[in-house]
């Protein structure tokens, strides 16, 4: 059974144009002016089949991106298998795309696996695990998708996506003699009525001003679980609560048990080690595909 690349990409929940742009950039970076080893060693008409396998356990993620890498080279086919995927087509194309394809897969699968562990750690609690904007530059669509595959949810995509007032915003205002409540109320008047307003706090004594200003969500930044628990008590349901900063797999349940609605962790995307994923050619090599085989 052979997967259609287009249908595979549609299941990613990522715009295909974004995937192809990212893949094209990665291939240009890796190939340069050409693969001097493969082009001078492997005959152009050599066909091959290769298996992609997870050498360490994890959540399978990124096969659609892997398929797009090989499609961009020689139109290879990627099909599901008992490993992770089977790739077949011209050997040159598989060799040229191998490293780029695996780079994507090992990164995306690692994020999906880490997210699944966080989600499992808070099982039974009414809380969502989400990512942050601490993503690899240029790879945000893929990494956010991987978080969703792992059972997590996404924070704002970019700065135009939602309002999040952080400590440096408030310091800049205070330096101009502008009060927090006044500034937040003005902000409320300027943003669309459909958009929520979230504000970050790093001290509990900031909470009364946020409630007075009528914010929709309050983010506890770099607080202990006990501080977060007290903050949730002070807010008393008048705003959505989120905790971020210092959230790890070891601490995520403690923060969730403090009563917040959302736990966000930059570690999901900025410091999760890549999984060990490999691609190995299988013998014997397959003959060149006929048009009928290619479907």
N, C-alpha and C positions, 0 to 999 in steps of 0.2 A: 504494500500500500504506500502511495506517495502523497505527501502533503503538497497542496498548492501554496506557494509562498504568499500570495495575496491573502488567502484565507487564514494562514498562520499569523500574519501580521495583524489582521483585523481583531484577532483574539487578544492582542496585547493591550488594548485600550489606550494605545498611544497613536497619535497621528502618524500615518505611514510616512508622510513627508519628513517628519522629525527623525524617524528611525533611519531613513535613507540618507539624510543629511549627516547624521552622526556617523553612520557606517562609512560614508564616502570620505569624511575627514580622517577617520582612523586608518582606512586603507591607504590614502594618499601619504599619511605620515609613515606607515610601515613599509610600503612598497618603493617609495622614492621613484627613481627612474626605471625600476624593474627588479625582479628577483634574479640576480646573476647566477645563483646556485641552481635553482630549478630550471631556468630557461636554457642553461647550457649543459644540464645533466639529464633531464627527463624528456623523452621524446614527446612531441606535441600531441600525438594520437594515443598516448597511454591513458587508459581508463582505470579507475580505482574505486574501492568502497572503503569507508572508514567508520569506525564506531566512536562515538563520544561517550565517555564513561566518567561517573563521579567516583573518584578514588577515595574520597572521604564522604561520609553521610551528609545529606542535606536536602533541601527543598529544590526540586528541579525548576529552573526559571531561566528564560532567555532563549529558548529554542527558536522563537520567531526572529530574533535579532541574528542568531547564528545562521538561520536560513537566508536572511537578507544579505549577509556578508558573502555567502557563496553565490547567490543569485547575481550580485553585483560583479562577480568575476567571470564565471563561465556558465551560469545557469544550472548549477548543480541542484540535485534534489535532496531534501532533508525529510526523512520519515521517522516516525516513532519506533522505538525498539525497547527491548528489555533492559538496555543500559539507559541512555538518555535520548540518543538520536543516532540514526544512520545517515551518512552522507555518501552520495555516489555521483560520479561524473568524471570529467577530465582530471587526471592526477595533478597537473600543473595548478589548476585553479584551487584544488583542495589544499595543496601545499602552501600556496600564496596566501590563502585566507585563514589557515589554521590558527596562527597566533592571535590575530585580531578577533576571530570568532570566540576563541577560548577566553581571551581577556574580558570580553563582554559577559560571557556565561559565568565565569568564575566569580565575577564581581556581583552580578545580579543574583545568582544563586546564594551567595554569601549573605547578602542583605535580606533576601527572603527567609533564609534559615534563621538568621539572628532575630528578625521580627517575629517569626513563629515562636521562638523561645520566650521572648518578652510577653507575647500574647498568652502563652501557656502559663507563665509565671503569675499572671493576674486573673487566671480563670476563676469564674464564679463571682467576680466583683463587677459592679456597674461602672466600668471605666474603659475608655478607648486608648489604645497605644497609637501614637502618631509620630511622624518624622519631623524634621526641621528643614531649613534652607541650607544646612551644612552638607551640601552635596558636592560631588566632583564637578568642577566647571565643565559645562558642555554635556554632561551626562544626566542631568536632572530628570528628564522624562523617563529614562530607563530605570534609574534608581528609585524614583517614586513608584513606578509600576511594581518593582520588586517588593517594596514595602507592602503594597496591596496583596500581592501573591502570598506573602507571609501572614496575612490576616490583619495587618495594621491599616491605618488610615493616613491621609495626607493633610499636612498643615497648608498654609497659603503657598501657592506655586511661586509667586514672585511679589515684588513690592507693590504692584498695581492690583493685586488680587484681593487684599483685605487690609484693614487698618490694624496696626499693632504699634502702640506707642511704647517706646523703650526708655530706659533710664537716661540715655544721652539726649533724647528729645526733650525730656523734662528739665535736664540741666541747662540745655540751650535756652529754654524758655525762662528759667529762673535768672539766668545771666542777663536777660533783657527786662527783668522785673515783672514778668507775666506769671500770674498765679495758675496753679494746676487746674483747679475747678473751672476757672474762666476759660482757659485754653481748651479744655476738653469739651466744654459746652459749645464753643465756637466751632470746633472740629465737627461735632455732631451736626451742626447746622449746614456744614459745607459738603459732607459726604452724602452719597445716595441713601435714601431712606431704607433701602433693602440691605445695606451693608452693616455688619456688626462692628462694634468698636471694642477692641481689646487693649488693655494696658498692663504693662509689666511692673511688678513691685518687688523690691528686695528687702523691704522692712514692713512689719505688720502695722506700724503707725501710719503707713501710707493708705491703708485700706479705707478709712472713713472718707477721705477726699474722693476716692474713686467711686464709692457708693453715692456720695452727694452729687457727683458729676453725671451719674446715671450710665456708667459704662456697662457693656453687655457681658464682658468676660474679663477676668483678672488672672494674670499669669504669675505664679510664685516662682521667682528666679533664685536658684542657688540657696534654697532654704532647707532646713532639716525636716524630716517627717513630722516631728512634734510642732515645729513652727507652722508647717502647712496645715496640720490638724486644727490649730488655733485660728489660722486664717480662714479656713472653711467655716468654723463656728461663727466668726465675726461677720462673714458675708451672708450666712444664713439663707442661702438659696436665692439671693438677689442678683447674682451674676453667675455665669458659667465659670468654673474654676479649672485651671491648668497648672501643672508643675513642670518645670524644666530646669536643667542644670544639675549635674551630679547624678542623673538617673542612669543606672547601670542594670544589668541583669540581676545583680545581687541586691539592689535597693528598690527595684521597680515595684515589688509587691508592698513594701513598707509605705511607699508614697501613695500607692493606690488605696491602701487601707486607711490612709489619712482622710479619705472622703472626697478627693477631687474627681471631676468629671473626665479629665483628659490627662494623660501622662505623655510628654513628648521627650524624645531622646535623639540628640544629634549623633550619638554613637552608632546608631543603626546604619548610617551612611558614611560617616567620616572616619571611622576607625575599625570597621568590621574586617577581619582578615579574609582574604580571598580563599575560596574553596579550592581543593585540588581536583581539577577537571582536566582530563586528557583526551587526545584524539589519536587513535591508532589505526593504521591501514590494516585491512584484512586480506588474507591470501586465499585463493588466487585472485588476481585482479579481474574485474568483470569486463566483458567485451563492450565496445562502444554501443551506446543505446541507439536503437532505431527510433524514428519518429513515432511509431506506434507505442513503443515502451515509454517514451517521454510523456505521453498523454497530453 
